[in-house]
Amino acid sequence: MSLSLLARGALTGGFGALNGYWVGGILLIAIAGLDPYCDTGIEYVTLSFVNKAPEHSASGYPGTNFAGHCWAGTYKNKDNVTSELLSECYYMKQDINYCKSKGVKVLLAIGGVYNTGDSNYAVSTEQNGEDFADFLYSAFGPYKKSWDGPRPFDASTDDHTSVDGFDFDIEATLDNKPYISMIEKFRSLDSSLMITGAPQCPSAAPYFDMQEMIQKAKFDALFVQFYNNDNNCNTNDKFNYDDWISIVDSSDKSQSAKIFVGLPASSDAASAGYIDPSAVKDLVCRVKDKKHFGGISLWDLTRGATNVVGGKTFNQHVQEALNFILVCLVDPYTGFLGLNNLCSSFIDAGFVYPFDAFSTCFYSIIHPGLILRKHHPWNHWNFYGSVIRRI
């Protein structure tokens, strides 16, 4: 078997998962549906956004903004007061179920760009936070007969659709306590829900808007935005991943949370922080063995699909970086296979077969004209045939 075939098959152990935000905009002209992304092997899709808290609407309903993914229709409450909760998301209803059938976890994001007008997601009290969570779980979570309110993603009265969890993307200096109450309420309603956060990368006040939330609430994953920041924590500046290890380790309830490196999927997806595909692969190789590393989070999938580099979309490049072990075996300076890491990478991929009492590691990789063997613990390489070819 050639090394190129191994790279596509036997060596796909995987360094982490991929989360992608799905948002609206003019790029929907190019790719309109959610389902194509769920055919790519992505693990998480995050729908954006629930952008208004119920207390800021006369209807008492939250507001949503999925841009071009929904028609303009909205729900009315029992008193016939119009809300900003979108009701005509026909394609989303179909695509969410399709994604879930592919094993993709679908999350619903709360927050985004904040203003005190049409995107006011501030929550003023802890009780309001609990009520907000109650509404979102009843409207977007698993169907329950006792709920007679809106179900925006249900395909019909008999065909119910639910999300797998909720993401908090708080991008303003707001009281964190009501959001902590929201998370605690979600946890009490359904322990299977996935709860994630999308903090900006600065790890200190006054830029750390989610500091108290992350300290006190229980998160399963953090999609840290290592971009759009002037505080030198972008991946191409003073990357502060290690600070986030400390934040997670010192939290009250999130010591097991995964850290995803948030990246813009194109140069126009963020004002700063975009890196090209080769830099993404180098980044993954740098952080793949760091504590809490969970994968990459992209803002956003549509821009990533239209950002084609070297015949592949940016999304595809990121998935290759996360899944192909040989990516981190090639020396970036010489372009040759780095032998020092080869055996350990096979071990990570599950190709270790001890054959004596000393758990000696023995491998044979057959490349046209080449057999490569390594014996532990003597660290001696035997070469047969030609030299290692450039990958």
FIVEXMAR-697892 format. One record per residue: residue in three letters; x, y, z of N, C-alpha, C in turn. Coordinates in steps of 0.001 Angstrom, whole numbers, plus 500000, padded with zeros to 6 digits. Layout:
! FIVEXMAR-697892
residu	n_px	n_py	n_pz	ca_px	ca_py	ca_pz	c_px	c_py	c_pz
ALA	X	Y	Z	X	Y	Z	X	Y	Z
...
//
This chain:
! FIVEXMAR-697892
residu	n_px	n_py	n_pz	ca_px	ca_py	ca_pz	c_px	c_py	c_pz
MET	500856	498805	500000	500000	500000	500000	500888	501240	500000
SER	500602	502210	499152	501424	503405	499082	501103	504333	500241
LEU	502066	505242	500526	501839	506212	501581	500676	507125	501252
SER	500473	507422	499960	499358	508289	499600	498031	507633	499932
LEU	497948	506308	499722	496720	505602	500083	496558	505536	501589
LEU	497667	505332	502294	497591	505312	503749	497092	506647	504280
ALA	497521	507727	503652	497107	509046	504118	495607	509233	504009
ARG	495008	508587	503013	493576	508740	502817	492766	507682	503548
GLY	493423	506682	504061	492673	505600	504675	493175	505241	506042
ALA	494192	504382	506062	494629	503820	507332	495160	504856	508304
LEU	495657	505975	507800	496247	506960	508690	495274	508045	509120
THR	493996	507900	508836	493037	508928	509217	492552	508695	510629
GLY	493430	508905	511600	493056	508735	512996	492260	509914	513513
GLY	492620	511117	513102	491875	512294	513484	492469	513005	514682
PHE	492724	514307	514510	493265	515117	515589	492176	515864	516341
GLY	491015	516072	515738	489957	516836	516377	488749	516930	515480
ALA	487720	517590	515992	486451	517716	515281	486348	519095	514632
LEU	485362	519232	513749	485101	520509	513090	483705	520994	513444
ASN	483637	522220	513945	482365	522924	514111	482311	524044	513091
GLY	481145	524245	512507	480970	525345	511577	479709	526118	511883
TYR	479836	527436	511935	478651	528283	512093	477964	528426	510744
TRP	476656	528423	510790	475856	528560	509572	475037	529824	509699
VAL	475357	530789	508867	474719	532096	508948	474204	532476	507572
GLY	473547	533617	507507	472971	534061	506245	473827	535089	505550
GLY	473254	535719	504517	473965	536745	503780	473892	536514	502287
ILE	474537	537384	501529	474453	537323	500078	475119	536076	499517
LEU	476006	535455	500290	476682	534260	499801	475735	533082	499680
LEU	474525	533239	500216	473544	532160	500080	473204	531910	498617
ILE	473462	532897	497769	473238	532696	496336	474062	531514	495843
ALA	475265	531371	496407	476167	530306	495968	475777	528955	496550
ILE	475531	528910	497853	475203	527649	498510	474071	527922	499484
ALA	472874	527424	499188	471693	527815	499942	471381	526903	501109
GLY	471629	525628	500987	471167	524680	501989	472224	524295	502999
LEU	471742	523705	504089	472630	523205	505130	473110	521794	504832
ASP	472284	521013	504156	472584	519584	503985	473903	519285	503265
PRO	474381	520097	502286	475668	519745	501662	476824	519701	502652
TYR	476778	520545	503668	477857	520559	504652	477851	519296	505500
CYS	476668	518752	505712	476551	517574	506572	476948	516298	505845
ASP	477229	516390	504555	477746	515251	503793	479274	515204	503798
THR	479913	516170	504463	481373	516291	504374	482118	515610	505514
GLY	481399	515140	506529	482055	514557	507690	482212	515523	508845
ILE	481621	516709	508741	481661	517682	509830	480958	517104	511058
GLU	481423	517470	512238	480839	516922	513471	479759	517813	514076
TYR	479921	519152	513967	478974	520075	514591	478617	521193	513619
VAL	477326	521556	513609	476863	522726	512875	476118	523614	513867
THR	476476	524889	513894	475857	525820	514837	475052	526863	514071
LEU	473743	526868	514298	472819	527771	513615	472824	529124	514317
SER	472917	530200	513534	473072	531527	514116	472013	532500	513576
PHE	471276	533178	514434	471317	533322	515869	469912	533493	516444
VAL	469784	533158	517730	468727	533731	518571	469314	535040	519074
ASN	468791	536160	518589	469481	537439	518819	468675	538444	519627
LYS	467540	538029	520172	466774	538937	521032	466168	538161	522179
ALA	466338	538683	523397	465758	538059	524583	464267	538396	524662
PRO	463454	537509	525221	461996	537736	525284	461607	539043	525954
GLU	462376	539486	526940	461993	540685	527684	462085	541959	526848
HIS	462680	541892	525675	462802	543066	524814	461793	543049	523667
SER	460823	542159	523749	459780	542071	522729	458415	542171	523391
ALA	457519	542959	522805	456162	543092	523342	455425	541767	523328
SER	455860	540857	522477	455208	539551	522367	455601	538604	523496
GLY	456728	538882	524146	457246	537960	525146	457968	536772	524549
TYR	458154	536793	523215	458891	535736	522530	460307	536227	522224
PRO	461266	535337	522140	462600	535756	521685	462583	536056	520188
GLY	463624	536700	519716	463759	536955	518290	464867	536112	517688
THR	464713	535750	516416	465746	535007	515698	466089	535730	514406
ASN	467306	535508	513938	467736	536065	512658	468601	535035	511952
PHE	467995	534329	511012	468727	533355	510206	468916	533870	508781
ALA	468766	535190	508631	468972	535874	507359	468193	535203	506235
GLY	468874	534912	505125	468184	534395	503952	467701	532971	504059
HIS	467938	532307	505188	467512	530914	505328	466020	530788	505629
CYS	465367	531876	505988	463942	531845	506323	463221	532957	505570
TRP	461928	532742	505340	461091	533808	504815	460825	534801	505938
ALA	460085	535865	505625	459930	536967	506576	458865	536719	507638
GLY	458071	535668	507505	456979	535428	508440	457453	535201	509861
THR	456673	535709	510821	456991	535526	512239	455748	535067	512992
TYR	455979	534553	514187	454877	534094	515032	454188	535272	515717
LYS	452922	535048	516068	452191	535953	516948	451891	535218	518243
ASN	451858	535958	519343	451557	535299	520604	450050	535101	520763
LYS	449624	534621	521910	448211	534302	522121	447321	535541	522108
ASP	447939	536706	522310	447195	537966	522251	447294	538619	520882
ASN	447804	537860	519916	447930	538325	518531	448977	539430	518353
VAL	449928	539480	519269	451026	540440	519155	452144	539808	518330
THR	452587	540518	517312	453621	539996	516417	454980	539964	517111
SER	455684	538871	516907	457018	538707	517491	458083	538833	516409
GLU	459335	538625	516795	460454	538568	515851	461025	537156	515758
LEU	460208	536185	516140	460594	534777	516058	460167	534237	514698
LEU	461133	533954	513834	460850	533543	512458	460082	532228	512424
SER	459076	532177	511548	458181	531013	511503	458251	530232	510198
GLU	458922	530774	509181	458884	530143	507858	460289	529723	507419
CYS	460856	528796	508180	462215	528307	507897	462121	526925	507258
TYR	461505	526871	506089	461147	525584	505486	462361	524706	505197
TYR	463383	525280	504598	464544	524468	504233	465323	524025	505466
MET	465382	524884	506460	466086	524522	507687	465433	523312	508343
LYS	464109	523260	508305	463389	522138	508915	463833	520815	508302
GLN	463954	520791	506999	464364	519567	506309	465844	519261	506554
ASP	466662	520299	506465	468106	520088	506529	468580	519673	507915
ILE	467947	520189	508957	468363	519823	510314	468174	518334	510536
ASN	467034	517818	510139	466796	516375	510298	467775	515560	509463
TYR	468090	516057	508260	469051	515346	507415	470419	515297	508099
CYS	470846	516433	508642	472152	516483	509311	472191	515537	510503
LYS	471129	515523	511271	471092	514642	512438	471136	513179	512016
SER	470524	512872	510862	470565	511488	510370	471974	511075	509971
LYS	472836	512064	509690	474235	511806	509337	475149	511794	510561
GLY	474553	511950	511734	475342	511951	512956	475925	513295	513330
VAL	475509	514352	512637	476002	515695	512927	475200	516286	514086
LYS	475888	516852	515067	475227	517539	516165	474871	518955	515714
VAL	473598	519336	515902	473127	520651	515483	472875	521501	516728
LEU	473565	522635	516801	473450	523540	517938	472773	524833	517507
LEU	472136	525508	518454	471492	526793	518195	472207	527862	519007
ALA	472737	528881	518319	473535	529915	518973	472662	531058	519466
ILE	473016	531557	520640	472349	532698	521265	473361	533830	521330
GLY	473017	534992	520759	473923	536127	520863	474324	536684	519520
GLY	475634	536839	519325	476147	537456	518111	476398	538944	518310
VAL	476380	539677	517215	476571	541128	517294	475463	541725	518160
TYR	475854	542568	519104	474887	543100	520076	474578	544565	519813
ASN	473300	544910	519920	472896	546309	520011	471622	546377	520843
THR	471235	547550	521245	470063	547696	522110	468763	547780	521321
GLY	468844	547587	520016	467650	547621	519186	467187	546242	518786
ASP	467458	545866	517526	466922	544604	517006	467788	543396	517337
SER	468888	543592	518066	469730	542464	518461	470117	542595	519937
ASN	469082	542769	520760	469293	542963	522195	469026	541651	522920
TYR	470080	540924	523197	469920	539639	523879	470317	539722	525354
ALA	470423	540936	525888	470711	541104	527311	469557	540538	528134
VAL	469903	539890	529225	468907	539320	530134	469125	539969	531494
SER	468050	540539	532066	468218	541419	533224	468221	540708	534567
THR	467571	539553	534668	467508	538856	535958	467751	537363	535769
GLU	468086	536706	536858	468301	535263	536796	467005	534524	536486
GLN	465873	535018	537009	464589	534393	536695	464269	534527	535214
ASN	464552	535704	534642	464346	535872	533205	465234	534923	532410
GLY	466426	534659	532929	467311	533698	532276	466710	532306	532273
GLU	466154	531890	533394	465510	530577	533463	464320	530509	532516
ASP	463523	531582	532478	462351	531603	531590	462779	531559	530120
PHE	463843	532247	529792	464392	532245	528433	464793	530819	528046
ALA	465494	530142	528936	465906	528759	528667	464698	527848	528523
ASP	463699	528032	529372	462470	527234	529283	461838	527366	527903
PHE	461750	528618	527419	461131	528852	526117	461946	528196	525009
LEU	463244	528415	525004	464072	527863	523930	464037	526342	523919
TYR	464058	525743	525087	464021	524280	525136	462680	523754	524645
SER	461596	524423	525018	460267	523983	524578	460075	524194	523086
ALA	460633	525295	522556	460436	525627	521143	461390	524887	520217
PHE	462624	524666	520659	463648	524087	519787	464184	522741	520264
GLY	463854	522349	521476	464303	521070	522003	463346	519950	521633
PRO	463464	518801	522283	462576	517669	521990	461111	518037	522209
TYR	460274	517543	521350	458841	517853	521411	458210	517297	522680
LYS	457326	518090	523264	456526	517621	524394	455086	518095	524206
LYS	454146	517210	524471	452730	517483	524216	452202	518669	525011
SER	452763	518900	526170	452254	519967	527035	452559	521368	526509
TRP	453466	521464	525549	453859	522768	524996	452940	523141	523851
ASP	452274	524294	523964	451384	524746	522893	451895	526018	522231
GLY	453172	526324	522433	453770	527499	521821	454436	527175	520493
PRO	455239	528091	519974	455880	527916	518659	456868	526752	518634
ARG	456942	526098	517472	457963	525068	517201	458552	525386	515827
PRO	459494	526340	515752	459959	526855	514458	460557	525829	513516
PHE	461163	524759	514034	461849	523809	513163	461055	522533	512903
ASP	459864	522398	513457	459048	521212	513179	458549	521251	511741
ALA	458700	520146	511027	458246	520082	509636	456729	520053	509547
SER	456065	519479	510547	454603	519417	510597	454196	519143	512032
THR	452903	519048	512266	452428	518765	513624	452808	517365	514076
ASP	453162	516514	513125	453545	515141	513456	455024	514849	513212
ASP	455732	515789	512634	457146	515597	512284	457971	516640	513029
HIS	458567	516234	514131	459213	517173	515044	460733	517175	514879
THR	461288	518356	514990	462729	518550	514835	463273	519269	516061
SER	464397	518810	516562	464992	519458	517729	466489	519623	517527
VAL	467040	520620	518194	468489	520809	518178	469109	519973	519293
ASP	470428	519794	519209	471143	518955	520179	471745	519750	521327
GLY	471664	521071	521230	472236	521875	522289	472225	523349	521933
PHE	472837	524152	522797	472807	525607	522651	474204	526185	522854
ASP	474499	527198	522045	475797	527866	522063	475598	529303	522529
PHE	476471	529779	523405	476389	531152	523913	477524	531976	523318
ASP	477138	532969	522506	478107	533851	521855	477829	535275	522326
ILE	478256	535579	523540	477969	536867	524164	479099	537833	523826
GLU	478774	538856	523033	479798	539760	522503	479608	541184	523002
ALA	479185	541317	524252	479035	542626	524880	479257	542460	526375
THR	479548	543572	527038	479779	543529	528480	478428	543554	529187
LEU	477887	542373	529418	476565	542209	530024	476690	541371	531286
ASP	475707	541519	532174	475689	540721	533395	475658	539241	533027
ASN	476612	538488	533507	476710	537061	533177	475776	536185	533994
LYS	475332	536652	535141	474553	535795	536043	473284	535240	535395
PRO	472510	536049	534646	471322	535478	534000	471657	534377	532985
TYR	472791	534492	532308	473189	533451	531355	473625	532184	532090
ILE	474256	532356	533244	474593	531189	534062	473317	530469	534473
SER	472290	531239	534841	470997	530638	535193	470379	529926	533998
MET	470539	530489	532803	470046	529825	531590	470694	528455	531427
ILE	472011	528432	531557	472742	527170	531372	472331	526150	532427
GLU	472218	526600	533665	471807	525683	534730	470403	525149	534476
LYS	469524	525996	533944	468169	525545	533623	468195	524526	532495
PHE	468958	524802	531447	469100	523820	530363	469571	522477	530919
ARG	470562	522518	531785	471108	521281	532359	470050	520532	533157
SER	469204	521272	533887	468172	520611	534690	467051	520046	533826
LEU	466795	520686	532691	465749	520214	531785	466170	518966	531026
ASP	467458	518908	530643	467909	517811	529783	469425	517666	529905
SER	469847	516646	530611	471283	516451	530834	472029	516060	529565
SER	471292	515666	528519	471957	515267	527272	472293	516452	526375
LEU	471784	517643	526698	472064	518811	525873	473548	519133	525871
MET	474042	519536	524703	475411	520031	524599	475376	521545	524790
ILE	476189	522051	525700	476260	523488	525961	477661	523971	525602
THR	477718	524934	524693	479001	525457	524230	479027	526971	524383
GLY	480220	527532	524329	480393	528973	524368	481353	529416	523291
ALA	481218	530674	522877	482089	531215	521831	482705	532525	522296
PRO	483569	532467	523309	484179	533698	523810	485204	534272	522838
GLN	485414	535585	522937	486533	536197	522240	487829	535712	522898
CYS	488934	535777	522169	490168	535195	522707	490835	535971	523836
PRO	490618	537300	524017	491254	537947	525163	490866	537267	526468
SER	491846	537040	527317	491610	536249	528525	491575	537087	529794
ALA	491463	538404	529647	491416	539270	530824	490441	540414	530578
ALA	489936	540987	531667	489051	542141	531580	489829	543314	530965
PRO	489139	544259	530294	487687	544334	530114	487161	543637	528856
TYR	488007	542853	528194	487610	542280	526911	487022	540880	527035
PHE	487135	540281	528205	486676	538914	528430	485213	538975	528881
ASP	484294	539093	527908	482883	539323	528215	482194	538126	528864
MET	482726	536926	528692	482088	535722	529216	482857	535126	530398
GLN	483654	535937	531056	484559	535435	532091	483819	534727	533225
GLU	482789	535353	533776	482068	534757	534902	481301	533514	534470
MET	480734	533559	533267	480017	532387	532751	480928	531173	532681
ILE	482092	531370	532090	483009	530244	531890	483571	529763	533225
GLN	483714	530678	534168	484204	530285	535486	483175	529438	536240
LYS	481879	529798	536142	480883	529212	537039	479915	528231	536390
ALA	479695	528316	535091	478745	527418	534426	479482	526226	533822
LYS	478724	525193	533507	479329	523986	532940	479197	523991	531419
PHE	480336	524071	530739	480386	524022	529280	480998	522695	528830
ASP	480496	522196	527708	481083	521001	527098	482220	521358	526156
ALA	482123	522526	525536	483158	522960	524592	483148	524473	524500
LEU	484306	525033	524177	484445	526464	523943	484992	526677	522543
PHE	484223	527397	521705	484648	527735	520351	485316	529121	520417
VAL	486540	529159	520883	487202	530434	521175	487519	531166	519874
GLN	487130	532436	519804	487321	533229	518592	488726	533841	518594
PHE	489650	533124	517967	491026	533614	517859	491164	534487	516608
TYR	490325	535491	516503	490334	536410	515367	489539	537654	515759
ASN	489621	538682	514906	488858	539913	515130	489216	540620	516425
ASN	490408	540422	516927	490775	541042	518193	492045	541859	518050
ASP	492050	543010	518713	493208	543901	518671	494149	543664	519842
ASN	493916	542579	520579	494699	542337	521792	495758	541257	521591
ASN	496126	541043	520333	497240	540145	520001	497036	538721	520496
CYS	495811	538206	520349	495580	536805	520691	495096	536018	519481
ASN	495111	536645	518294	494775	535910	517081	495834	534838	516819
THR	495479	533857	516011	496413	532754	515757	497678	533217	515056
ASN	497588	534310	514303	498776	534774	513586	499496	535900	514327
ASP	499110	536142	515572	499808	537118	516403	500330	536401	517653
LYS	499948	536859	518827	500374	536226	520081	499304	535222	520512
PHE	499293	534111	519845	498295	533056	520060	498323	532623	521526
ASN	497183	532751	522223	497174	532509	523669	496395	531250	524044
TYR	496561	530195	523270	495875	528936	523575	496185	528468	524998
ASP	497424	528603	525424	497805	528120	526755	497066	528866	527862
ASP	496739	530142	527629	495928	530873	528611	494562	530221	528774
TRP	494023	529720	527667	492702	529096	527718	492751	527730	528394
ILE	493874	527057	528317	494036	525828	529102	493898	526156	530585
SER	494543	527228	531013	494483	527628	532421	493072	528039	532821
ILE	492370	528731	531929	490999	529158	532224	490094	527951	532428
VAL	490207	526976	531550	489384	525772	531671	489765	524984	532920
ASP	491046	524822	533157	491504	524053	534319	491059	524676	535638
SER	490984	525998	535684	490641	526681	536934	489148	526965	537071
SER	488344	526560	536093	486898	526796	536163	486256	525904	537216
ASP	485059	526289	537648	484362	525523	538681	483803	524207	538155
LYS	483313	524210	536898	482570	523052	536409	482968	522591	535010
SER	483891	523274	534364	484191	522981	532955	485582	522410	532738
GLN	486132	521736	533741	487494	521220	533609	487625	520183	532502
SER	486503	519605	532075	486541	518604	531001	486181	519190	529643
ALA	485978	520493	529571	485558	521121	528319	486657	521044	527267
LYS	486244	520892	526017	487163	520918	524889	487326	522356	524398
ILE	488524	522668	523950	488802	523978	523368	488920	523825	521858
PHE	488075	524548	521126	488147	524589	519671	488793	525910	519264
VAL	489708	525848	518326	490353	527062	517822	489444	527675	516764
GLY	488871	528829	517089	487974	529504	516161	488738	530294	515122
LEU	488393	530086	513846	489074	530743	512733	488056	531319	511762
PRO	488371	532436	511096	487538	532889	509984	487798	532017	508762
ALA	486733	531707	508020	486858	530791	506891	487237	531482	505589
SER	487372	532784	505621	487841	533531	504450	488330	534887	504937
SER	488993	535611	504069	489536	536911	504468	488441	537928	504729
ASP	487250	537732	504129	486157	538668	504359	485206	538209	505460
ALA	485538	537114	506143	484699	536637	507243	485039	537341	508552
ALA	486159	538043	508594	486585	538741	509804	487496	539893	509413
SER	487592	540869	510298	488454	542019	510014	489926	541689	510216
ALA	490207	540651	511008	491593	540243	511258	491608	538798	511709
GLY	492696	538108	511412	492875	536759	511932	492782	535642	510918
TYR	492493	535958	509639	492427	534889	508631	493830	534358	508353
ILE	493942	533027	508283	495208	532398	507899	494948	531437	506746
ASP	495935	531230	505887	495730	530389	504711	495767	528907	505101
PRO	495325	528018	504198	495231	526591	504535	496525	525970	505032
SER	497666	526345	504458	498926	525756	504926	499207	526161	506368
ALA	498841	527391	506713	499027	527843	508096	498071	527130	509043
VAL	496879	526782	508549	495939	526015	509373	496541	524656	509715
LYS	497147	524014	508726	497751	522697	508967	498907	522800	509962
ASP	499716	523841	509836	500798	524045	510800	500231	524280	512200
LEU	499135	525043	512254	498498	525329	513542	498005	524050	514213
VAL	497333	523196	513440	496831	521938	513998	497985	521093	514530
CYS	499077	521050	513788	500232	520271	514247	500808	520828	515544
ARG	500694	522136	515748	501210	522758	516970	500333	522480	518184
VAL	499012	522404	517975	498106	522328	519135	497461	520966	519328
LYS	497649	520036	518392	496907	518778	518432	497134	517978	519713
ASP	498301	518106	520307	498613	517353	521519	498460	518182	522788
LYS	497993	519414	522646	497817	520258	523822	496557	519854	524586
LYS	496578	520131	525848	495466	519775	526720	494179	520449	526257
HIS	493089	519707	526299	491726	520168	526004	491450	520398	524520
PHE	492445	520205	523645	492186	520500	522232	491050	519635	521700
GLY	490050	520309	521106	488891	519594	520577	488750	519665	519076
GLY	489375	520678	518445	489269	520800	517003	489274	522253	516565
ILE	488649	522488	515409	488574	523816	514798	487109	524228	514695
SER	486848	525510	514902	485515	526079	514703	485619	527176	513652
LEU	484767	527120	512637	484853	528069	511521	483693	529058	511508
TRP	484032	530292	511270	483056	531335	510971	483327	531782	509537
ASP	482530	531395	508583	481419	530479	508721	481457	529502	507561
LEU	480566	528529	507537	480620	527452	506547	480408	527941	505121
THR	479509	528896	504939	479223	529371	503583	480430	530078	502978
ARG	481052	530941	503753	482257	531613	503249	483378	530606	503015
GLY	483469	529616	503883	484490	528590	503696	484284	527786	502435
ALA	483019	527565	502069	482711	526790	500866	482998	527567	499591
THR	482954	528893	499671	483216	529709	498485	484659	530214	498427
ASN	485439	529926	499448	486861	530287	499473	487661	529090	498965
VAL	487920	529062	497667	488593	527930	497033	490081	528249	496878
VAL	490910	527383	497453	492367	527550	497404	492977	526254	496886
GLY	493680	526333	495770	494318	525139	495220	493333	524051	494833
GLY	492166	524452	494373	491170	523483	493922	490321	522871	495019
LYS	490540	523274	496275	489748	522762	497395	489173	523927	498180
THR	487995	523713	498772	487429	524758	499606	488217	524865	500907
PHE	488098	526000	501557	488771	526188	502846	488276	525158	503856
ASN	486972	524854	503810	486423	523839	504716	487119	522496	504519
GLN	487355	522127	503261	488030	520857	502974	489463	520863	503491
HIS	490145	521981	503314	491522	522078	503817	491559	521874	505332
VAL	490596	522466	506036	490571	522340	507498	490304	520900	507903
GLN	489381	520242	507206	489100	518842	507536	490312	517951	507266
GLU	491055	518245	506215	492283	517491	505953	493294	517707	507081
ALA	493419	518945	507520	494367	519239	508597	494010	518487	509871
LEU	492721	518316	510115	492271	517643	511333	492324	516125	511231
ASN	492276	515591	510027	492081	514151	509879	493245	513378	509289
PHE	494186	514032	508639	495250	513304	507967	496523	513345	508799
ILE	496888	512231	509360	498057	512157	510232	499336	512558	509495
LEU	499432	512234	508215	500660	512552	507477	500900	514047	507364
VAL	499849	514865	507564	500030	516311	507519	501107	516747	508500
CYS	501132	516130	509676	502084	516519	510716	503362	515699	510691
LEU	503516	514839	509698	504741	514058	509567	505695	514659	508554
VAL	505189	515555	507707	506028	516149	506671	506760	517358	507233
ASP	508074	517342	507122	508890	518453	507596	508582	519686	506748
PRO	508124	520793	507366	507746	521972	506585	508912	522619	505860
TYR	510151	522314	506265	511322	522928	505643	511867	522102	504483
THR	511835	520764	504632	512408	519911	503595	511364	519286	502690
GLY	510121	519171	503183	509085	518500	502409	509159	516995	502484
PHE	510087	516456	503328	510221	515004	503455	509524	514508	504714
LEU	509254	513218	504722	508630	512583	505868	509555	512650	507075
GLY	509046	513133	508202	509819	513220	509427	509813	511899	510162
LEU	510941	511176	510136	510975	509818	510684	510818	509785	512193
ASN	511232	510831	512884	511178	510804	514339	509757	510671	514867
ASN	508790	511165	514090	507410	511137	514561	506594	510004	513959
LEU	507185	509242	513053	506393	508273	512303	505825	507178	513186
CYS	506673	506551	514006	506211	505430	514817	505148	505875	515806
SER	505371	507028	516466	504399	507491	517454	503073	507832	516797
SER	503108	508295	515546	501863	508604	514856	501091	507347	514508
PHE	501823	506271	514172	501137	505000	513967	500504	504518	515263
ILE	501211	504726	516367	500657	504337	517660	499349	505077	517896
ASP	499345	506400	517649	498139	507196	517827	497013	506691	516948
ALA	497349	506205	515762	496335	505736	514826	495869	504324	515113
GLY	496475	503660	516093	496037	502321	516463	496708	501211	515704
PHE	497877	501466	515121	498562	500450	514332	499753	499850	515078
VAL	499629	499724	516400	500708	499159	517197	500395	497711	517517
TYR	501327	496826	517203	501138	495405	517484	502374	494877	518201
PRO	502427	494952	519532	503589	494435	520263	503756	492949	519981
PHE	505007	492516	519745	505181	491099	519426	506142	490391	520373
ASP	506592	491060	521464	507360	490326	522461	507125	490931	523838
ALA	507786	490385	524847	507539	490800	526224	507938	492238	526479
PHE	508793	492788	525588	509248	494156	525776	508359	495156	525024
SER	507209	494679	524533	506294	495534	523771	507019	496251	522645
THR	507861	495503	521955	508612	496083	520845	507667	496499	519727
CYS	507915	497697	519206	507075	498245	518149	507697	497897	516802
PHE	506920	497239	515939	507464	496781	514668	506506	497176	513545
TYR	507024	497855	512561	506187	498279	511450	506861	497993	510116
SER	506049	497701	509155	506525	497652	507780	505592	498493	506934
ILE	506133	499477	506291	505340	500305	505385	505867	500070	503986
ILE	505017	499589	503141	505464	499268	501787	505118	500421	500856
HIS	506128	501035	500327	505997	502073	499314	506714	501513	498085
PRO	506322	501894	496891	507029	501348	495730	508544	501439	495890
GLY	509198	500292	496032	510645	500243	496156	511172	500472	497558
LEU	510276	500489	498567	510737	500820	499909	510047	499968	500965
ILE	510831	499428	501888	510281	498853	503112	510975	499548	504270
LEU	510196	500097	505190	510737	500840	506315	510359	500127	507601
ARG	511346	499854	508457	511056	499167	509712	511688	499939	510864
LYS	510946	499957	511980	511522	500561	513176	511329	499611	514346
HIS	512403	499431	515141	512349	498535	516286	512564	499346	517561
HIS	511654	499189	518501	511840	499779	519827	512266	498660	520770
PRO	513030	498881	521836	513455	500194	522322	514785	500671	521765
TRP	515322	500009	520722	516672	500344	520243	516706	501548	519312
ASN	515524	501997	518876	515455	503198	518049	516354	503088	516821
HIS	516306	501936	516168	517165	501675	515013	516296	501520	513769
TRP	516639	502284	512737	515882	502217	511485	516637	501358	510473
ASN	515909	500465	509809	516477	499676	508721	515788	500074	507423
PHE	516544	500392	506439	515983	500795	505162	516299	499749	504095
TYR	515297	499427	503308	515466	498476	502210	514921	499130	500949
GLY	515708	499160	499924	515219	499719	498674	515644	501159	498522
SER	514775	501948	497955	515107	503329	497622	514952	504243	498830
VAL	515353	505477	498661	515199	506460	499726	513728	506858	499833
ILE	513408	507465	500968	512015	507891	501171	511671	508974	500163
ARG	510534	508820	499570	510127	509770	498550	509485	511009	499166
ARG	509575	512097	498462	508946	513343	498902	507430	513164	498894
ILE	506767	513570	499973	505308	513409	500087	504612	514569	499397
//
